């Protein structure tokens, strides 16, 4: 999936860089940061590329998820940040992985969920010890009990997965 997004991103870069300008510019040396940006497409680029791949207009996507057409354009250009509900609806309408789209829309969240070095034990034990993560996401005692039951059901690979599950549950119950 990510490899597909990289190909789409490179196609978009090639298409936009093929435009002619009045005066040619001297090539700039790319820093490590700009190389990383060129490799990893952002949220707007991914939804635009997928929408185009499906041969859909902004109007059609907007109608499918019941938002305005200009808002789709703002999301694609990076002028607006989508709510979690919009991310979920877009993922469904475009056939994208909801979890991956969530992290593209919230790149800062990845750092909050990274596993601390040196902590042993299961993901649930790591999550229980990470009071900062619980505080940031306002995890209630009732939600902790719910997540404890979920952790018993199967292998949760990382504490961030528990936050993703909790966010999904909160959306389902309208919180």
ChimeraX attribute file (.defattr): number of C-alpha atoms within 10 A of each C-alpha:
attribute: neighborCount
match mode: 1-to-1
recipient: residues
	/A:1	8
	/A:2	11
	/A:3	10
	/A:4	11
	/A:5	19
	/A:6	16
	/A:7	13
	/A:8	19
	/A:9	21
	/A:10	16
	/A:11	13
	/A:12	14
	/A:13	12
	/A:14	11
	/A:15	10
	/A:16	10
	/A:17	10
	/A:18	8
	/A:19	7
	/A:20	8
	/A:21	8
	/A:22	5
	/A:23	6
	/A:24	7
	/A:25	7
	/A:26	6
	/A:27	6
	/A:28	6
	/A:29	7
	/A:30	10
	/A:31	9
	/A:32	9
	/A:33	8
	/A:34	11
	/A:35	10
	/A:36	11
	/A:37	11
	/A:38	15
	/A:39	14
	/A:40	18
	/A:41	20
	/A:42	21
	/A:43	23
	/A:44	20
	/A:45	19
	/A:46	22
	/A:47	22
	/A:48	23
	/A:49	18
	/A:50	18
	/A:51	19
	/A:52	12
	/A:53	11
	/A:54	11
	/A:55	9
	/A:56	13
	/A:57	14
	/A:58	18
	/A:59	14
	/A:60	14
	/A:61	19
	/A:62	18
	/A:63	12
	/A:64	14
	/A:65	15
	/A:66	11
	/A:67	13
	/A:68	13
	/A:69	15
	/A:70	12
	/A:71	16
	/A:72	23
	/A:73	17
	/A:74	14
	/A:75	18
	/A:76	20
	/A:77	14
	/A:78	15
	/A:79	12
	/A:80	13
	/A:81	16
	/A:82	19
	/A:83	12
	/A:84	17
	/A:85	15
	/A:86	15
	/A:87	22
	/A:88	20
	/A:89	18
	/A:90	23
	/A:91	19
	/A:92	14
	/A:93	15
	/A:94	17
	/A:95	12
	/A:96	18
	/A:97	13
	/A:98	18
	/A:99	16
	/A:100	14
	/A:101	20
	/A:102	22
	/A:103	16
	/A:104	19
	/A:105	20
	/A:106	17
	/A:107	13
	/A:108	10
	/A:109	13
	/A:110	13
	/A:111	10
	/A:112	14
	/A:113	18
	/A:114	11
	/A:115	16
	/A:116	11
	/A:117	6
	/A:118	6
	/A:119	11
	/A:120	9
	/A:121	8
	/A:122	15
	/A:123	20
	/A:124	21
	/A:125	14
	/A:126	16
	/A:127	23
	/A:128	15
	/A:129	12
	/A:130	15
	/A:131	12
	/A:132	11
	/A:133	17
	/A:134	15
	/A:135	10
	/A:136	9
	/A:137	12
	/A:138	10
	/A:139	15
	/A:140	11
	/A:141	9
	/A:142	9
	/A:143	14
	/A:144	16
	/A:145	11
	/A:146	12
	/A:147	20
	/A:148	16
	/A:149	11
	/A:150	16
	/A:151	17
	/A:152	10
	/A:153	9
	/A:154	8
	/A:155	11
	/A:156	15
	/A:157	12
	/A:158	16
	/A:159	22
	/A:160	20
	/A:161	16
	/A:162	21
	/A:163	18
	/A:164	16
	/A:165	14
	/A:166	19
	/A:167	14
	/A:168	18
	/A:169	13
	/A:170	12
	/A:171	13
	/A:172	10
	/A:173	7
	/A:174	8
	/A:175	8
